[in-house]
Amino acid sequence: MRHDTRGGADLAGIVGLMSSQSPLQSGGHRIRGMVGVVGVLAVLVGINLTANLAGLPHREWIVPLAVVALVVVVKLRGMRWSELGLSACDMPRGLAYGLAATVTVATVVTAGCLIPATSPFFLSDRYSDLRLTLFSALVLIPLMTVLPEELAFRGVLQGALERVVGPTGVFWVGSLAFGLWHVTSSFGLTAGNAGLADLLGTGTRGQLAGIALAVAATSVAGAGFIWIRRHSRSLLAPIGLHWAFNAVGALAAALTWRALAG
């Protein structure tokens, strides 16, 4: 309904200020919301570059600690638990989605390990030791990768995006941002993976192709994480799916190395 009176327009503006249950609609609120999105993206870029390129001691703690601080800041600025995907009432639904996603990914990855044409892509040097891989899958990957990234991208960033853009914008911006997040961590990707090295080579072109492939793959994965987050309304669902991709893939790599060694 169109408001033709100044009083009606003022009332709509007041409702927009007070309501935290609907997307921001007025021009001023939308601009502030977009500034918030840009601010979150800028913080994520800073965290990524500092953690991966600054060469600081104990840099593995930079991402998880910085993301926790980011969550605290957005909570203090009024973001709701439901916007972060952390509402208690949605957690049972999120857990069900997460468990289903984990089983599905585990089945697909197991099949990939058993198929001769795809098994070389699981031969990553990082996971050649089974004991270290178990520790990584059960401790390091959840604490250092999955939880911080899900809190940052499907929690803070997605919550900020949903205030100012529609579902299509959330998918495009959120998935692309997640893909670009993996640029710095993809340096040397092809050199440490037998399947990618054979496919792309280990020279400069191969390295660049590996980075591009990693960005594309993680952007698609990010879209999947966004989808399951939206449908489950809980961060537990993408956490489960993300852990399954990373940890089950790591365990598959270790078991593949073990099978070849045997």
C-alpha positions as a Markdown table, in Angstrom:
| # | Residue | x | y | z |
|---|---|---|---|---|
| 1 | Met | 0.0 | 0.0 | 0.0 |
| 2 | Arg | 1.4 | 3.4 | -0.9 |
| 3 | His | 1.7 | 6.0 | 1.8 |
| 4 | Asp | 0.8 | 9.5 | 0.5 |
| 5 | Thr | 1.0 | 11.4 | 3.7 |
| 6 | Arg | 4.1 | 12.5 | 5.6 |
| 7 | Gly | 2.8 | 11.1 | 8.8 |
| 8 | Gly | 2.3 | 7.7 | 7.1 |
| 9 | Ala | 5.8 | 7.8 | 5.7 |
| 10 | Asp | 7.2 | 8.7 | 9.2 |
| 11 | Leu | 5.3 | 5.9 | 10.8 |
| 12 | Ala | 6.7 | 3.4 | 8.2 |
| 13 | Gly | 10.2 | 4.7 | 9.0 |
| 14 | Ile | 9.7 | 4.2 | 12.7 |
| 15 | Val | 8.4 | 0.7 | 12.2 |
| 16 | Gly | 11.4 | 0.0 | 10.0 |
| 17 | Leu | 13.7 | 1.1 | 12.8 |
| 18 | Met | 12.0 | -0.8 | 15.5 |
| 19 | Ser | 11.3 | -4.1 | 13.6 |
| 20 | Ser | 14.0 | -6.7 | 13.7 |
| 21 | Gln | 11.9 | -9.4 | 12.2 |
| 22 | Ser | 11.7 | -8.2 | 8.5 |
| 23 | Pro | 14.3 | -7.1 | 6.0 |
| 24 | Leu | 15.3 | -3.4 | 6.0 |
| 25 | Gln | 13.3 | -1.5 | 3.4 |
| 26 | Ser | 13.8 | 2.2 | 3.7 |
| 27 | Gly | 16.6 | 3.9 | 1.8 |
| 28 | Gly | 18.6 | 5.0 | 4.8 |
| 29 | His | 18.3 | 1.6 | 6.5 |
| 30 | Arg | 19.3 | -0.2 | 3.3 |
| 31 | Ile | 22.4 | 2.0 | 2.9 |
| 32 | Arg | 23.4 | 1.3 | 6.5 |
| 33 | Gly | 22.8 | -2.4 | 5.9 |
| 34 | Met | 25.0 | -2.4 | 2.8 |
| 35 | Val | 27.7 | -0.6 | 4.7 |
| 36 | Gly | 27.5 | -3.3 | 7.3 |
| 37 | Val | 27.9 | -6.0 | 4.6 |
| 38 | Val | 30.9 | -4.2 | 3.1 |
| 39 | Gly | 32.3 | -3.9 | 6.6 |
| 40 | Val | 31.9 | -7.6 | 7.3 |
| 41 | Leu | 33.6 | -8.5 | 3.9 |
| 42 | Ala | 36.5 | -6.1 | 4.7 |
| 43 | Val | 37.0 | -7.7 | 8.1 |
| 44 | Leu | 37.0 | -11.2 | 6.5 |
| 45 | Val | 39.6 | -10.1 | 3.9 |
| 46 | Gly | 41.8 | -8.7 | 6.7 |
| 47 | Ile | 41.5 | -11.9 | 8.7 |
| 48 | Asn | 42.3 | -14.0 | 5.7 |
| 49 | Leu | 45.4 | -12.0 | 4.6 |
| 50 | Thr | 46.7 | -11.8 | 8.1 |
| 51 | Ala | 46.3 | -15.5 | 8.8 |
| 52 | Asn | 47.8 | -16.7 | 5.5 |
| 53 | Leu | 50.3 | -14.1 | 4.4 |
| 54 | Ala | 51.5 | -12.1 | 7.4 |
| 55 | Gly | 53.8 | -14.9 | 8.7 |
| 56 | Leu | 52.8 | -14.3 | 12.3 |
| 57 | Pro | 53.6 | -16.9 | 15.1 |
| 58 | His | 50.7 | -19.2 | 16.0 |
| 59 | Arg | 48.8 | -17.9 | 13.0 |
| 60 | Glu | 46.5 | -20.9 | 13.0 |
| 61 | Trp | 44.6 | -19.2 | 15.9 |
| 62 | Ile | 44.0 | -16.0 | 14.0 |
| 63 | Val | 40.9 | -17.1 | 12.1 |
| 64 | Pro | 39.0 | -18.8 | 15.0 |
| 65 | Leu | 39.8 | -16.0 | 17.5 |
| 66 | Ala | 39.1 | -13.2 | 15.0 |
| 67 | Val | 35.7 | -14.8 | 14.0 |
| 68 | Val | 34.7 | -15.2 | 17.6 |
| 69 | Ala | 35.4 | -11.5 | 18.1 |
| 70 | Leu | 33.4 | -10.7 | 15.0 |
| 71 | Val | 30.4 | -12.6 | 16.3 |
| 72 | Val | 30.6 | -10.7 | 19.6 |
| 73 | Val | 30.7 | -7.4 | 17.8 |
| 74 | Val | 27.6 | -8.1 | 15.6 |
| 75 | Lys | 25.7 | -9.4 | 18.6 |
| 76 | Leu | 26.4 | -6.2 | 20.5 |
| 77 | Arg | 25.2 | -4.3 | 17.4 |
| 78 | Gly | 21.9 | -6.1 | 17.5 |
| 79 | Met | 22.1 | -9.2 | 15.3 |
| 80 | Arg | 19.8 | -11.9 | 16.6 |
| 81 | Trp | 20.7 | -15.5 | 17.3 |
| 82 | Ser | 18.2 | -16.6 | 14.6 |
| 83 | Glu | 20.0 | -14.4 | 12.0 |
| 84 | Leu | 23.3 | -16.1 | 13.0 |
| 85 | Gly | 21.6 | -19.5 | 12.6 |
| 86 | Leu | 22.1 | -20.2 | 16.3 |
| 87 | Ser | 18.5 | -20.1 | 17.6 |
| 88 | Ala | 17.9 | -23.0 | 20.0 |
| 89 | Cys | 14.5 | -23.8 | 18.6 |
| 90 | Asp | 16.0 | -24.5 | 15.1 |
| 91 | Met | 18.8 | -26.7 | 16.2 |
| 92 | Pro | 16.9 | -30.1 | 16.1 |
| 93 | Arg | 16.0 | -29.4 | 12.5 |
| 94 | Gly | 19.6 | -28.3 | 11.7 |
| 95 | Leu | 21.0 | -31.4 | 13.4 |
| 96 | Ala | 18.8 | -33.6 | 11.2 |
| 97 | Tyr | 19.9 | -31.9 | 8.0 |
| 98 | Gly | 23.5 | -32.0 | 9.1 |
| 99 | Leu | 23.4 | -35.7 | 9.8 |
| 100 | Ala | 21.7 | -36.5 | 6.5 |
| 101 | Ala | 24.3 | -34.4 | 4.7 |
| 102 | Thr | 27.2 | -36.1 | 6.5 |
| 103 | Val | 26.0 | -39.6 | 5.5 |
| 104 | Thr | 25.4 | -38.5 | 1.9 |
| 105 | Val | 28.9 | -37.0 | 1.5 |
| 106 | Ala | 30.5 | -40.0 | 3.2 |
| 107 | Thr | 28.8 | -42.3 | 0.8 |
| 108 | Val | 29.9 | -40.2 | -2.3 |
| 109 | Val | 33.5 | -39.8 | -1.0 |
| 110 | Thr | 33.8 | -43.5 | -0.3 |
| 111 | Ala | 32.7 | -44.3 | -3.8 |
| 112 | Gly | 35.2 | -41.8 | -5.2 |
| 113 | Cys | 38.0 | -43.6 | -3.3 |
| 114 | Leu | 37.1 | -46.9 | -4.7 |
| 115 | Ile | 36.9 | -45.8 | -8.3 |
| 116 | Pro | 40.4 | -46.0 | -9.9 |
| 117 | Ala | 39.7 | -43.0 | -12.1 |
| 118 | Thr | 39.0 | -40.7 | -9.2 |
| 119 | Ser | 41.1 | -42.2 | -6.4 |
| 120 | Pro | 44.3 | -40.2 | -7.3 |
| 121 | Phe | 42.5 | -37.0 | -6.5 |
| 122 | Phe | 42.4 | -38.1 | -2.8 |
| 123 | Leu | 46.1 | -38.5 | -2.6 |
| 124 | Ser | 47.0 | -35.3 | -0.8 |
| 125 | Asp | 50.4 | -35.2 | 0.9 |
| 126 | Arg | 48.9 | -33.5 | 4.0 |
| 127 | Tyr | 47.0 | -36.7 | 4.8 |
| 128 | Ser | 49.6 | -39.4 | 4.2 |
| 129 | Asp | 49.8 | -40.2 | 7.9 |
| 130 | Leu | 46.7 | -41.8 | 9.3 |
| 131 | Arg | 47.2 | -40.8 | 13.0 |
| 132 | Leu | 47.7 | -37.2 | 12.1 |
| 133 | Thr | 44.7 | -37.3 | 9.8 |
| 134 | Leu | 42.5 | -38.6 | 12.5 |
| 135 | Phe | 43.6 | -35.8 | 14.8 |
| 136 | Ser | 43.0 | -33.3 | 12.0 |
| 137 | Ala | 39.6 | -34.7 | 11.1 |
| 138 | Leu | 38.3 | -34.8 | 14.7 |
| 139 | Val | 40.0 | -31.8 | 16.2 |
| 140 | Leu | 41.8 | -29.4 | 13.9 |
| 141 | Ile | 39.3 | -29.3 | 11.0 |
| 142 | Pro | 36.3 | -28.7 | 13.2 |
| 143 | Leu | 37.9 | -26.1 | 15.5 |
| 144 | Met | 40.2 | -24.3 | 13.1 |
| 145 | Thr | 38.3 | -24.5 | 9.8 |
| 146 | Val | 34.6 | -25.6 | 9.9 |
| 147 | Leu | 33.3 | -23.7 | 13.0 |
| 148 | Pro | 35.1 | -20.4 | 12.2 |
| 149 | Glu | 34.1 | -20.4 | 8.6 |
| 150 | Glu | 30.5 | -21.3 | 9.2 |
| 151 | Leu | 30.2 | -18.7 | 11.9 |
| 152 | Ala | 31.8 | -16.1 | 9.6 |
| 153 | Phe | 30.0 | -16.9 | 6.3 |
| 154 | Arg | 26.7 | -18.7 | 7.0 |
| 155 | Gly | 26.4 | -16.9 | 10.3 |
| 156 | Val | 27.6 | -13.2 | 10.3 |
| 157 | Leu | 27.8 | -12.6 | 6.5 |
| 158 | Gln | 24.6 | -14.4 | 5.6 |
| 159 | Gly | 22.7 | -12.7 | 8.4 |
| 160 | Ala | 24.0 | -9.3 | 7.2 |
| 161 | Leu | 23.1 | -10.1 | 3.6 |
| 162 | Glu | 19.6 | -11.2 | 4.3 |
| 163 | Arg | 18.8 | -7.8 | 5.9 |
| 164 | Val | 19.5 | -6.0 | 2.6 |
| 165 | Val | 19.3 | -8.4 | -0.4 |
| 166 | Gly | 17.0 | -11.2 | -1.5 |
| 167 | Pro | 17.8 | -14.9 | -1.7 |
| 168 | Thr | 19.6 | -14.5 | -5.1 |
| 169 | Gly | 21.9 | -11.9 | -3.8 |
| 170 | Val | 22.6 | -13.9 | -0.7 |
| 171 | Phe | 23.6 | -16.9 | -2.9 |
| 172 | Trp | 25.8 | -14.9 | -5.3 |
| 173 | Val | 27.6 | -12.8 | -2.8 |
| 174 | Gly | 27.9 | -15.4 | -0.1 |
| 175 | Ser | 29.1 | -18.2 | -2.4 |
| 176 | Leu | 31.6 | -16.0 | -4.3 |
| 177 | Ala | 33.0 | -14.5 | -1.0 |
| 178 | Phe | 33.5 | -18.1 | 0.3 |
| 179 | Gly | 35.3 | -19.1 | -2.9 |
| 180 | Leu | 37.6 | -16.1 | -2.8 |
| 181 | Trp | 38.4 | -16.8 | 0.9 |
| 182 | His | 40.2 | -20.0 | -0.4 |
| 183 | Val | 42.6 | -18.2 | -2.8 |
| 184 | Thr | 45.5 | -17.8 | -0.3 |
| 185 | Ser | 45.0 | -21.3 | 1.1 |
| 186 | Ser | 45.2 | -22.8 | -2.4 |
| 187 | Phe | 48.8 | -21.7 | -3.1 |
| 188 | Gly | 50.8 | -24.9 | -3.9 |
| 189 | Leu | 47.6 | -26.9 | -4.2 |
| 190 | Thr | 48.6 | -28.9 | -7.3 |
| 191 | Ala | 52.1 | -29.6 | -6.1 |
| 192 | Gly | 50.7 | -31.6 | -3.1 |
| 193 | Asn | 47.9 | -33.5 | -4.9 |
| 194 | Ala | 48.8 | -36.3 | -7.2 |
| 195 | Gly | 45.6 | -36.2 | -9.2 |
| 196 | Leu | 45.7 | -32.4 | -9.7 |
| 197 | Ala | 49.4 | -32.4 | -10.5 |
| 198 | Asp | 48.8 | -35.0 | -13.3 |
| 199 | Leu | 45.8 | -33.1 | -14.6 |
| 200 | Leu | 47.0 | -29.5 | -14.4 |
| 201 | Gly | 50.8 | -29.7 | -13.9 |
| 202 | Thr | 52.9 | -28.1 | -11.2 |
| 203 | Gly | 54.2 | -25.0 | -13.0 |
| 204 | Thr | 52.9 | -21.5 | -12.8 |
| 205 | Arg | 50.0 | -22.2 | -15.1 |
| 206 | Gly | 49.1 | -25.3 | -13.2 |
| 207 | Gln | 49.2 | -23.4 | -9.9 |
| 208 | Leu | 47.0 | -20.7 | -11.2 |
| 209 | Ala | 44.6 | -23.3 | -12.7 |
| 210 | Gly | 44.6 | -25.0 | -9.3 |
| 211 | Ile | 43.7 | -21.8 | -7.5 |
| 212 | Ala | 40.9 | -21.1 | -10.0 |
| 213 | Leu | 39.6 | -24.6 | -9.6 |
| 214 | Ala | 39.7 | -24.3 | -5.8 |
| 215 | Val | 37.8 | -21.0 | -5.9 |
| 216 | Ala | 35.1 | -22.4 | -8.3 |
| 217 | Ala | 34.7 | -25.6 | -6.2 |
| 218 | Thr | 34.5 | -23.8 | -2.9 |
| 219 | Ser | 32.0 | -21.2 | -4.4 |
| 220 | Val | 29.8 | -24.1 | -5.5 |
| 221 | Ala | 30.2 | -25.7 | -2.0 |
| 222 | Gly | 29.4 | -22.3 | -0.5 |
| 223 | Ala | 26.1 | -22.2 | -2.4 |
| 224 | Gly | 25.3 | -25.6 | -1.0 |
| 225 | Phe | 26.1 | -24.5 | 2.5 |
| 226 | Ile | 23.9 | -21.4 | 2.0 |
| 227 | Trp | 21.0 | -23.6 | 0.7 |
| 228 | Ile | 21.1 | -26.0 | 3.6 |
| 229 | Arg | 21.4 | -23.1 | 6.1 |
| 230 | Arg | 18.3 | -21.4 | 4.6 |
| 231 | His | 16.2 | -24.5 | 4.5 |
| 232 | Ser | 17.2 | -25.8 | 8.0 |
| 233 | Arg | 17.3 | -22.3 | 9.5 |
| 234 | Ser | 20.2 | -23.5 | 11.7 |
| 235 | Leu | 24.0 | -23.3 | 11.4 |
| 236 | Leu | 24.3 | -26.9 | 12.5 |
| 237 | Ala | 23.3 | -28.1 | 9.1 |
| 238 | Pro | 26.1 | -26.4 | 7.1 |
| 239 | Ile | 28.5 | -27.2 | 9.9 |
| 240 | Gly | 27.7 | -30.9 | 9.4 |
| 241 | Leu | 28.0 | -30.7 | 5.6 |
| 242 | His | 31.2 | -28.7 | 5.8 |
| 243 | Trp | 32.8 | -31.1 | 8.2 |
| 244 | Ala | 31.8 | -34.0 | 6.1 |
| 245 | Phe | 33.5 | -32.5 | 3.0 |
| 246 | Asn | 36.7 | -31.7 | 4.8 |
| 247 | Ala | 37.1 | -34.4 | 7.4 |
| 248 | Val | 35.7 | -37.3 | 5.4 |
| 249 | Gly | 37.8 | -36.2 | 2.4 |
| 250 | Ala | 40.9 | -36.1 | 4.7 |
| 251 | Leu | 40.1 | -39.6 | 6.1 |
| 252 | Ala | 39.6 | -40.9 | 2.5 |
| 253 | Ala | 43.0 | -39.5 | 1.5 |
| 254 | Ala | 44.7 | -41.2 | 4.4 |
| 255 | Leu | 43.0 | -44.5 | 3.7 |
| 256 | Thr | 43.9 | -44.3 | 0.0 |
| 257 | Trp | 47.5 | -43.7 | 0.9 |
| 258 | Arg | 47.4 | -46.6 | 3.3 |
| 259 | Ala | 45.9 | -48.9 | 0.7 |
| 260 | Leu | 48.5 | -48.0 | -1.9 |
| 261 | Ala | 51.3 | -48.5 | 0.7 |
| 262 | Gly | 49.9 | -51.9 | 1.5 |
